[in-house]
């Protein structure tokens, strides 16, 4: 947990943990991955990462004027259907 103003410990919600975890994974930063993994339970982190993935795919789909399915498959390097 991070220390806030005055040195008190601040708790993190599952969305903060998911954002920190995914960005650390993208940067291949194991220390940050380990830190974010400890902020919430593994189940909460999994839910947050899933929610982040869904929101990212929807945002990219809107930006690209494509379906979420097309964007998800493209991001994973899968052939178009």
Long-range contacts (C-beta under 8 A, 24 or more apart in sequence): 1-39, 11-39, 12-39, 12-40, 13-40, 14-40, 14-44, 14-45, 14-47, 14-48, 15-48, 15-51, 15-52, 17-44, 17-45, 17-48, 18-45, 18-48, 18-49, 18-51, 18-52, 19-48, 19-52, 21-45, 21-48, 21-49, 22-49, 22-52
